[in-house]
Amino acid sequence: MLELAVTTRAETFERIREPLADRGIRARYVRSKERTFAVTDGSSDAGVGGRGDEGSREFDGFDVGYVYPSRLMEGGVVDALLGVPWVNGPEAVLTSRNKGGVLARLAAADVPVPETVMVSNPVDREALVGAFEAFEPPVVVKPNSATRGVGVAKAHDLDSFLGVVDYLGLLHDFPATGDRSFLVQEYLPEVRDYRAMVVDGEYAGAVERRLPDADVAAGRWKHNVHRDAEVERVELSDDRRRLVERVSEVLDVDLLGVDLLVSGDRVVVGETNARPTIDDEALYEPDFYDRLAALIDRTAEG
């Protein structure tokens, strides 16, 4: 059996274990945060004030890693202790996490994206007004490197926009804040939100994320699953499949979630995720796990 290190114990780990085991890959959890690491001898945190009980050889015996840990500093330690190649390594995770960088690279490659201005704090009021006035209100404001819709806001007027920016400024003033940038984007009305999965550069299935009708009637507009959106499998058209494959090609990320936003006749790439949550197998193409296992095997072979 090929030994796969997985650094998240959320839904993805539980869902991939059995299908991968059927294909000769044993997924094992490696805890990468909220613990201590004995970095000088490779042992676990057991007995040195940590919260784990994995035993002193928890990093031994792995052949390949799934996706690099979400916390990059801890990831550097885990990476050194494991000593394995990753399906999606630190470069892929960093590339995808930088929303502004992703949109800039895609736009340069003629991939359609929302009209966007990136702001690197601090900037003066004149620059903020200019960023707001570049769009027809409302505008969407989002942190550049957050996930799950955290911190995303909609501003209908300049005062509301500046108020949101004030809160971001308070956060960015904290000395330990690494990313002090945020995005200002056009608001796409009546948008349909799709998350497509790409495995080894090829389309592997998609879902539509929808809010319950009552939430829509109440004025909610974010479609994140972590904010109660519902998912339903959909069949994307050939041109949309080619679009998400093009995103994977431009970013050079083999395992990638790609968010497509459809508003009227427009189709744009909203975001990407190099640490994508794996949904139920029924939501993907029939050969999803065959292709995922092949990608893991090839990564292990170097």
N, C-alpha and C positions, 0 to 999 in steps of 0.2 A: 504493500500500500504506500502511495505517496503521502507524505505528511505535510499538511497545509496549515500554516499559522494564520489565525483569524483574530484580529485585535478588537472586535466588537462582539458583545454577547446579546445584542438586541435581536430584532426579528430576523435579520439576514442570516446570522449564524445558525439559528434553529431551522430555518427553511432550507439552507443549502447542505446541511450535514448528510441527510439520508440520500438525496439524489447524487451527491458527489461520491458517497461511500459505494453506491451501486456501480460507479465508474472507476473504482480503484483509488479514490482520494479520500483520506481521512482528515477531516477538518477538526482542529483542536484550538481551543480558546487560549489566547495569551493576553493577560490583563496588562494594559499599557498606561493606566492612569489611576489616580487615587490609591497610591500604594508607595512603598519604598523599593529601591533597587540597590543591590550590592554590586556596584558597577565594576569593582576591581577583581572579582573572582567569578562573576557570572551566576551567582546563586540567586535564589528568589528572596522575597522579603520576609519569608517565614523566620521568626526568631530574631528579627532586627527591627522590631517596632512597627512592622507593616500590618496589613489587614488580610494578607493572603495565606493560603495553606497549600500551595501548589507543590512544595517540595523543592529540594535544592537543585534539581536538574530540569526545571521547567522549560528552559530555552533549548534543550538538547534534542536532536533527532529530527529536526524539521528540514524539509527539502525546498520549500517555497513559501512566500508570504502572499496573502490575498491582496489587501490594500493597506498602504502605509497608515500608521496611527494618525488620528485626527489632531492630536497635540504634537506638534513637530519637535519640540524639545525632548519630550519623553520618547518620541519616535526614533530620535537619533540613538538613544541608549538601547531601545529594543532592537533596532536594526543591527547595532554592533554585536549584541548578545546572540541574536539569531544567526546572523551571517548568511542570509539567504537572499535570492532575488525576489522581487515583488511583481505581481501582476500589474498593479499600479503603484509605482514608487513615489518618492517625495516630489519629484519634478512634476509628475502628473497631478498629484494632489494640490501642489502650489499653483499650478497653471489654472486648474478648474476653480480653485477658491477665489482667485482674483477676478471678480466679475467684470471689472473695467478692462482688465487685460484681455480676457476672453472676448469681449465684445469688440475691442480694438482689432484683435487678430482676425476675427471672423469678418468684420467689416472690410478690412484690407484685402481679404480673399473673396470679396463680393458675396458673402453670405448675408442674407437679410437679418437685421437686428433692430431693436427699438432705437429711435433717436435718443442719444444719451450724452450727458455732460458729466465728467468726473471732476469732483472737487477734492482738492488736497488741503485739509485744514492746517493752519488758519489762513483764511482769505478775507479781504475787506468787504464791506457791505456792497460796494459797487459791483464787485465780481459776483456776489450772490444774486443781486438783482438781475444782472445780465444772464446768469444761468437760468433763473426762473422765467425771464421774459423771452428766452429762446424757444419756449413752448407755449402752446395754447393751454390754459388751465383746464382741468387740474393737472398737477404733475405728481409723479411718484418719486419718493425719496427713499433710498435704501442703503444700508451700510454695504461697503464694498466686499466684505469677506464673511458676512454672517450667513447662516443657513436657516432653513425651515421657516422663512418669512419673518425672522426675528428683526424687529426695528423698522420694518417697512411701513411707510405712511403715505397718505395721499393728501395733498394740499391744494385747496381750491383757490386760494388768493395769496398775495405776497406776504401779508402779515402771518398767516398760518404757516407758510413755508419758512419764513425767518424764525418762527417759534420752534419748529422742528429742528432747524439747524442749530438754534441755541442749545437745545438739549444734547445734540450730537457734539457741540463744542465743549460742553461740560464734561462729557465722557472723554473726549479726545485730550482734554487738559490733564487727565491723569497721567503721570509720568510713565507708567508701565504699559500704556496703550500702544500696541505695535502698529496697527493700521489706523491712520487718521484720515482716511479718504471715504467718500460716499458718492453715490450716483444720483443724478437728477435725470428722470426719464419722462418721455411722453406717456400719457395715460391712454391705454387702448380700451375703448368702450366695448361692452358686450363680448368680452373675449372668451374663447374656448381654450382650455388649458390642457395640453397633452404632455405626458412624460414618456419619451421613447427610450428604449434600451439598445445600446450598441455593444456587441460582443465581437472582439477581434476584427473591428472595422466594419461589421455587417449588422444591419438592422435585425433586432431579435424580439420585437414586440413593443406594444404601446398601450397605455391606458389614458383615459380622459378623466381629469379630476374636476368634480362638480360639487358645488355647495348645495345643501338641501334647499328646496324652494322657499321654505320659511326664512332661511338665512339671507337668501337673495332679496326677498321682499323687505327684509329689515335693513338692507343697505350694505351687507357684507360683500366683499369683492376679492378677498385673497383665497386662493384655491389650494393652499398647502394641506396635505393629508394630516399633518400634525396640528392643524387648526380645524379639524372635523370635516374636511372635504371627503367625498366619497369617490371611489375609483371604479371604473368599468372598462373592460378590455375593448379596444377598438382596432379596426383594420385601417392603417394609414394608406393613402394612395401612393403610387409608385414614386411620384415626384417628391412627396414628403419623406418617404423612406430614403431616397437619394440625398435629400437635404441633411438628414441626421447623420448619414454615413459621411457626408462631406465635412460635417463638424468634427467628427472623430479624426478624419484625415488631417484637417488643418491643425488641430490641437495635438495630434500624435498621441492620443490616449486610447488604449485598446478596449477598456471596459468603461463605458460612459453612459450616464443618464443625460438626456438632452430634452430641455423643455421647449416645446413649440407653442406659441401663442397665435391664435387665429382670430382676427377681428375683421369682419366683412371679407374683402378680397385679399387682405394682407396676411401673410404667414411669416413670422419672425422667430428667431431663436432668442429666448429670454435668458436662460441660464444653462449651465452644465453642472454635473456632479460626478467627480471621479471617485467618490465613495458612495455609490448609489445603493439605496435600500433595495433588496431583492424581494419582490412581491410573490404572491402565490404562483406556483408553476403554471396554472391554467391561464394566467394573464399573458404568457409569452408564446413565442413560436414553439412548435412541438420539439424541435431539436435544440432548444435553448441550453439545456444542461450538457448535451453532447458537445456543443461548441464551447461552453464555459470550461468544461473539463479539458478539452483539447488545448485551450489557451493556457490553463494552469500547467498542464504537462509540458508544453513548449517553453513556458517561462522557467520551469524547473530545470530543463535541459540547457538553459542558457542561450 
